[in-house]
Amino acid sequence: MPYLVAVSLLWSASFGIFKSTLVSIDPALTAFLRLALSMLVFLPFLRLRGLSGRMRLQYFAIGAVEYGAMYLFFNAAFRHLDAWQVALMTLTTPLYVIAIDAIRARRLEPRFVLAACLAVAGGLLAMLKTTHSLPDSLAGALLVQGANLSFALGQILYRALREKTGAVRDRELFALLYAGGTLFAAAGVLAGGSAEQTASITGTQWLALAYMGAVSSGLGFFLWNVGATRISAGMLATLNNLKVPLAILVSIVFFGESAGRCEFLAAGLFVMSAGVWLAGRRPAET
């Protein structure tokens, strides 16, 4: 749990840094550069002995989903939403964590569907009366949901696979996850033809990318997944939301963003919280 709390504090500034510095760069290129830096940080620790070829491929695939796909969705959302709005929409991640874990256990319940609907509706309500139109906000919200689903799926799959891995330490295999994410993002760069944009990246943007890649992503995701293996799925779902109020506060106070009308923000947070509460409730004993 301490790992996840520390990472939430670390991530609280990342939303504002990205929106203020990196949003002009193609989302796929930003994801590729960020994850490539994360991979380089952990490459010296990579030890493949003790991992079968199948497990290596599985960790690689988990990284492609949890980091590669997640960042392609996530980065694109900043072109439609303010940083605090992106942070707000990540509030649905626990719903996906709980639902995916329930599917693995073959006990999916209708309340998860209702909870997800409440969470998304609350997010849209919180964004009313802002500088963004509803279609723009909806596009951004859907992109963040894609990112949330990818991140939640990766967490659950990592937890499950880590139990079967044995004595290999987390830092010895994490470069595999970042390699998977990097390759997935590279495919996005090739598909979009944005590689030439690298030449126009400014010094300030390179500094932001270095911090986001080595610290926010590299160290942050490593500590997050290590912490995720040491707590229950329910606790993991809950702690996924710790960064949300912190990121909203930092984006508004330190990066000068406007939250629009406070009553809509408060109402939206209430509806989204109701969805998370519903998803986290234990079924009544019968």
C-alpha positions as CSV (number, residue, x, y, z in Angstrom):
1,M,0.0,0.0,0.0
2,P,2.8,2.6,0.7
3,Y,4.0,2.1,-2.8
4,L,0.7,2.9,-4.3
5,V,0.2,6.0,-2.1
6,A,3.7,7.3,-3.1
7,V,3.0,6.8,-6.8
8,S,-0.4,8.6,-6.6
9,L,1.5,11.6,-5.2
10,L,4.0,11.3,-8.0
11,W,1.4,11.1,-10.7
12,S,-0.7,14.0,-9.4
13,A,1.5,16.5,-11.4
14,S,1.8,14.4,-14.5
15,F,-1.6,15.4,-15.9
16,G,-0.8,19.1,-15.8
17,I,2.8,18.7,-17.1
18,F,1.5,16.7,-20.1
19,K,-1.3,19.2,-20.9
20,S,1.0,22.3,-20.6
21,T,4.0,20.9,-22.3
22,L,3.5,17.8,-24.5
23,V,0.0,18.0,-25.9
24,S,1.2,19.5,-29.2
25,I,3.2,16.3,-30.0
26,D,1.5,13.4,-31.7
27,P,0.0,11.1,-29.0
28,A,1.6,8.0,-30.4
29,L,5.0,9.6,-30.7
30,T,4.8,10.8,-27.1
31,A,3.8,7.4,-25.9
32,F,6.7,5.8,-27.8
33,L,9.3,8.2,-26.5
34,R,8.0,8.0,-23.0
35,L,7.9,4.2,-22.9
36,A,11.3,3.8,-24.7
37,L,12.9,5.9,-21.9
38,S,11.1,3.7,-19.3
39,M,12.5,0.6,-20.9
40,L,16.0,2.0,-21.0
41,V,15.8,2.7,-17.2
42,F,15.0,-1.0,-16.5
43,L,17.0,-2.6,-19.2
44,P,20.2,-3.0,-17.0
45,F,18.1,-5.1,-14.5
46,L,16.6,-7.5,-17.1
47,R,17.2,-11.1,-16.3
48,L,15.4,-13.7,-18.4
49,R,16.7,-16.8,-16.7
50,G,13.9,-18.5,-14.8
51,L,11.3,-17.3,-17.3
52,S,10.0,-19.6,-20.0
53,G,9.5,-18.4,-23.5
54,R,5.8,-18.4,-22.9
55,M,6.1,-16.3,-19.8
56,R,8.4,-13.8,-21.6
57,L,5.8,-13.4,-24.3
58,Q,3.0,-13.0,-21.7
59,Y,4.8,-10.2,-19.9
60,F,5.5,-8.5,-23.2
61,A,1.8,-8.7,-24.2
62,I,0.8,-7.3,-20.8
63,G,3.0,-4.3,-21.3
64,A,1.6,-3.8,-24.8
65,V,-1.9,-3.5,-23.3
66,E,-1.2,-1.9,-19.9
67,Y,1.2,0.8,-21.2
68,G,1.2,0.8,-25.0
69,A,-2.6,0.8,-25.6
70,M,-3.3,2.8,-22.5
71,Y,-1.0,5.7,-23.5
72,L,-2.3,5.9,-27.0
73,F,-5.8,6.4,-25.7
74,F,-4.6,8.5,-22.7
75,N,-2.4,10.9,-24.7
76,A,-5.1,11.5,-27.3
77,A,-7.6,12.5,-24.7
78,F,-5.6,15.6,-23.8
79,R,-6.5,17.0,-27.2
80,H,-10.1,17.1,-26.1
81,L,-10.0,17.7,-22.4
82,D,-8.2,19.8,-19.8
83,A,-5.8,18.0,-17.5
84,W,-8.2,18.0,-14.5
85,Q,-10.9,16.5,-16.7
86,V,-8.7,13.7,-17.8
87,A,-7.8,13.0,-14.2
88,L,-11.5,13.1,-13.3
89,M,-12.4,10.6,-15.9
90,T,-9.8,8.1,-14.6
91,L,-12.2,7.7,-11.7
92,T,-13.8,4.8,-13.5
93,T,-10.6,2.7,-13.4
94,P,-11.6,0.8,-10.2
95,L,-14.8,-0.3,-11.9
96,Y,-12.8,-2.0,-14.5
97,V,-10.4,-3.5,-12.0
98,I,-13.3,-5.0,-10.0
99,A,-15.2,-6.1,-13.1
100,I,-12.2,-7.8,-14.7
101,D,-11.3,-9.6,-11.5
102,A,-15.0,-10.7,-11.2
103,I,-14.9,-12.0,-14.8
104,R,-11.8,-14.0,-13.9
105,A,-13.6,-15.5,-11.0
106,R,-16.7,-16.0,-13.1
107,R,-19.0,-14.0,-10.9
108,L,-19.9,-10.9,-13.0
109,E,-22.8,-9.0,-11.5
110,P,-25.3,-6.5,-13.1
111,R,-24.3,-3.9,-10.5
112,F,-21.0,-3.5,-12.2
113,V,-22.8,-2.4,-15.4
114,L,-24.9,0.1,-13.5
115,A,-21.8,1.3,-11.6
116,A,-19.9,1.9,-14.8
117,C,-22.9,3.9,-16.2
118,L,-23.0,6.1,-13.1
119,A,-19.3,6.7,-13.2
120,V,-19.3,7.8,-16.9
121,A,-22.5,9.9,-16.5
122,G,-21.0,11.6,-13.4
123,G,-17.9,12.4,-15.3
124,L,-19.8,14.0,-18.2
125,L,-22.0,16.0,-15.6
126,A,-18.8,17.3,-14.0
127,M,-17.6,18.7,-17.3
128,L,-20.8,20.6,-18.2
129,K,-20.5,24.4,-18.5
130,T,-16.8,24.3,-19.3
131,T,-14.9,25.5,-22.3
132,H,-15.4,22.2,-24.1
133,S,-18.4,21.3,-26.2
134,L,-20.3,18.1,-25.3
135,P,-19.1,16.2,-28.4
136,D,-15.5,17.1,-27.7
137,S,-16.0,16.1,-24.0
138,L,-17.6,12.9,-25.0
139,A,-14.7,12.0,-27.4
140,G,-12.2,12.7,-24.6
141,A,-14.2,10.7,-22.1
142,L,-14.4,7.7,-24.4
143,L,-10.6,7.9,-25.0
144,V,-9.9,8.0,-21.2
145,Q,-12.2,5.0,-20.8
146,G,-10.1,3.1,-23.3
147,A,-7.0,4.0,-21.3
148,N,-8.7,3.0,-18.0
149,L,-9.7,-0.4,-19.4
150,S,-6.3,-1.1,-20.7
151,F,-4.6,-0.1,-17.5
152,A,-7.0,-2.1,-15.3
153,L,-6.6,-5.2,-17.5
154,G,-2.9,-5.0,-17.3
155,Q,-2.9,-4.7,-13.5
156,I,-5.0,-7.8,-13.1
157,L,-3.1,-9.9,-15.6
158,Y,0.2,-8.9,-14.0
159,R,-1.0,-9.9,-10.6
160,A,-2.2,-13.3,-11.9
161,L,1.0,-14.0,-13.9
162,R,3.3,-12.8,-11.1
163,E,1.9,-15.5,-8.8
164,K,3.1,-18.2,-11.3
165,T,6.5,-16.7,-12.0
166,G,8.4,-17.8,-8.9
167,A,11.7,-16.3,-7.6
168,V,12.3,-13.8,-10.4
169,R,12.2,-10.3,-9.0
170,D,9.9,-7.6,-10.4
171,R,12.8,-5.3,-11.5
172,E,14.3,-8.2,-13.4
173,L,11.3,-8.6,-15.8
174,F,9.9,-5.1,-16.0
175,A,11.9,-4.1,-19.1
176,L,9.8,-6.8,-20.9
177,L,6.6,-4.9,-20.1
178,Y,8.0,-1.6,-21.2
179,A,9.4,-3.3,-24.4
180,G,5.9,-4.5,-25.2
181,G,4.4,-1.0,-24.6
182,T,7.2,0.6,-26.7
183,L,6.6,-1.7,-29.6
184,F,2.9,-1.2,-29.5
185,A,3.4,2.6,-29.5
186,A,5.9,2.3,-32.3
187,A,3.2,0.7,-34.4
188,G,1.1,3.8,-33.8
189,V,3.9,6.1,-34.8
190,L,4.4,4.2,-38.0
191,A,0.7,4.1,-38.8
192,G,0.4,7.8,-38.2
193,G,3.6,8.9,-39.9
194,S,4.6,11.2,-37.0
195,A,8.2,10.1,-36.6
196,E,9.5,13.3,-38.4
197,Q,7.9,15.4,-35.7
198,T,10.8,14.3,-33.4
199,A,13.0,17.0,-35.0
200,S,10.7,19.8,-33.8
201,I,10.6,18.8,-30.1
202,T,11.9,21.6,-28.0
203,G,14.4,21.4,-25.2
204,T,11.6,22.0,-22.6
205,Q,9.6,19.2,-24.1
206,W,12.6,16.8,-24.0
207,L,13.0,17.6,-20.3
208,A,9.3,16.9,-19.7
209,L,9.6,13.6,-21.7
210,A,12.7,12.6,-19.7
211,Y,10.9,13.2,-16.4
212,M,7.7,11.5,-17.5
213,G,9.5,8.6,-19.1
214,A,12.1,7.8,-16.4
215,V,10.3,8.9,-13.3
216,S,6.5,9.2,-13.7
217,S,6.2,6.2,-16.0
218,G,9.4,4.2,-15.5
219,L,9.6,4.3,-11.7
220,G,5.9,5.0,-11.1
221,F,4.5,2.0,-13.0
222,F,7.1,-0.3,-11.5
223,L,6.2,0.6,-8.0
224,W,2.5,0.5,-8.8
225,N,2.6,-3.0,-10.2
226,V,4.8,-4.2,-7.3
227,G,2.4,-2.8,-4.8
228,A,-0.6,-4.3,-6.7
229,T,0.8,-7.8,-6.1
230,R,0.8,-7.2,-2.3
231,I,-2.8,-6.2,-1.7
232,S,-6.3,-7.5,-2.6
233,A,-8.1,-6.6,-5.8
234,G,-10.6,-4.6,-3.8
235,M,-7.9,-2.5,-2.2
236,L,-6.2,-2.1,-5.6
237,A,-9.4,-0.8,-7.1
238,T,-9.9,1.7,-4.4
239,L,-6.3,3.0,-4.5
240,N,-6.6,3.6,-8.2
241,N,-8.6,6.6,-7.4
242,L,-6.3,8.3,-4.9
243,K,-4.5,10.2,-7.6
244,V,-7.8,11.8,-8.9
245,P,-8.4,14.5,-6.3
246,L,-4.7,15.2,-6.1
247,A,-4.4,15.6,-9.8
248,I,-7.5,17.8,-10.1
249,L,-6.1,20.0,-7.3
250,V,-2.6,20.3,-8.8
251,S,-4.0,21.0,-12.3
252,I,-6.3,23.8,-11.1
253,V,-3.9,25.4,-8.5
254,F,-0.5,25.0,-10.1
255,F,-1.3,24.9,-13.8
256,G,-4.1,27.5,-13.8
257,E,-6.9,25.5,-15.3
258,S,-10.5,26.4,-14.7
259,A,-12.9,23.8,-13.4
260,G,-16.0,25.8,-14.7
261,R,-18.9,25.8,-12.3
262,C,-18.2,24.1,-9.0
263,E,-21.8,22.8,-8.6
264,F,-21.4,20.7,-11.7
265,L,-18.0,19.4,-10.6
266,A,-19.4,18.5,-7.1
267,A,-22.5,16.8,-8.6
268,G,-20.4,14.9,-11.0
269,L,-17.9,13.7,-8.4
270,F,-20.9,12.6,-6.2
271,V,-22.4,10.5,-9.1
272,M,-19.1,9.0,-10.0
273,S,-18.3,8.2,-6.4
274,A,-21.7,6.5,-6.1
275,G,-20.8,4.3,-9.0
276,V,-17.5,3.3,-7.4
277,W,-19.2,2.7,-4.1
278,L,-21.8,0.5,-5.8
279,A,-19.1,-1.5,-7.5
280,G,-17.2,-2.0,-4.3
281,R,-20.2,-3.2,-2.2
282,R,-20.2,-6.7,-1.0
283,P,-23.3,-8.6,-2.1
284,A,-25.8,-9.2,0.7
285,E,-25.6,-12.6,2.3
286,T,-28.5,-14.8,1.4
